[in-house]
Amino acid sequence: MSAQLSLFEDIPVTAKFPTTRYQGSKQKFVSWIWECIKDIPFYTALDAFGGTGCVAYKLKQEEKQVTYNDILPFNYIIGKALIENQDTVLEDWELETLLKPQPNVAYPHFIEETFKSIYFTDEENCWLDIVSTNIRKMLNPYKQAIAYFALFQSSIIKRPYNLFHRKNLYVRLQDVERSFGNKKTWDTPFEVHFRKFVNEANNAVFNSGEKCKACNLDVFDITSTYDLVYIDTPYLNESGIGVDYADFYHFLTGLVNYERWGELIDYRSKHLRLKRGDSVWNDANHIKDAFVRLFRQFQHSVLVISYRSNGVPTVDELIEMLENDGRNVKVYKSMEMKYVLSNKCSNEILLVAQ
């Protein structure tokens, strides 16, 4: 049986958002974001581009009725594990079962055969085939989501730059002096990381007393209304270059779609990414229209928009769009930050439009 927390129990002291290494995470800004919006009266909230789920998790801690949404399937599973899940954890015996081959199971070798010398060693690829197969056989969706969360984080932490954007296993394996990275973390066995992240996810589970849920939708397909909508779209920088999360983390999407992974791969790419789909959030020619459409879609909600001071559209253009819809806009600016894989500094901006 899963461990249960009583329905209206106070939030456990031990409930803590787990560590992640996801590019663009707002974890370092969560407390600041809450301070900016805590005096706004609202009950239902949508985290429209949920990512790691750290903002949705904070809103859940503040006893809001939270809907987490993300178009990427692996992020949706994270939202299911940490936001929608109220009381289910992965028990020790279940963890042990996941980590070893089970009798009478014919294990596939897709990762081992397809991704040889691209991201992980042969031994690690074999481990991924076994454990991901065991996870797919789990019946409880919340236990499965916690296991997937641990698998995703374990895969990310063993990657240079924490990304899957290049065929660069050699960076890990070269015996050279290093100016970045953590070779000890890279060389730590998958099983050790997996156990750690299962424990962190278990410790993050709590019952807020409010029904929360996770969705896997294109934001424009969301039809429900909310008191407050938090928006943190992928960014285009001043050069019109965007952050392609689908490409950066395609391996995680593959893990979720293991049985049909082979047909999703773009075999022309050296790092075997998935076939690309178009996203308006990475299109400099159409992104302004997308923001206008998004703002009008949630015209009856308070909008809280995380942004960068050097983004496209500009902050002033976003403010103008919001004011054209009759909104009052407050602008909050964080300290200057330097982001991963960027040589430039910028400020985190929060727009609150009512």
HUNORZI-V855216 format. One line per field, one symbol per residue. burial: b if it has 24 or more other C-alpha atoms within 12 Angstrom, else e. A space follows every 10 residues. Layout:
burial = ???
This chain:
burial = eeeeeeeeee beeebebbbb bbbbbbbbbb eebbebbeee eebbbbbbbb bbbbbbbbbb bbbbbbbbbb bbbbbbbbbb bbbbbbbbbb beebbeebbe eeeeeebebb beebbbbbbb beebbbbbbb bbbbbbeeee bbbbbbbbbb bbbbbbbbbb bbbbbbbbbe bbeeeeeeee eebeebbebb bebbbbbbbb bbbbbbbbbb bbbbbbeebe ebeeebbbbb bbbbbbbeee ebbbbbbbbb bbbbbbbbee bbeebeeeee bbbbeeeebb bbbbeebbeb bbebbbbbbe bbbbbbbbbb bbbbbeebbe bbeeeebebb bbbbeeeeee eeeeeeebbb bbbb
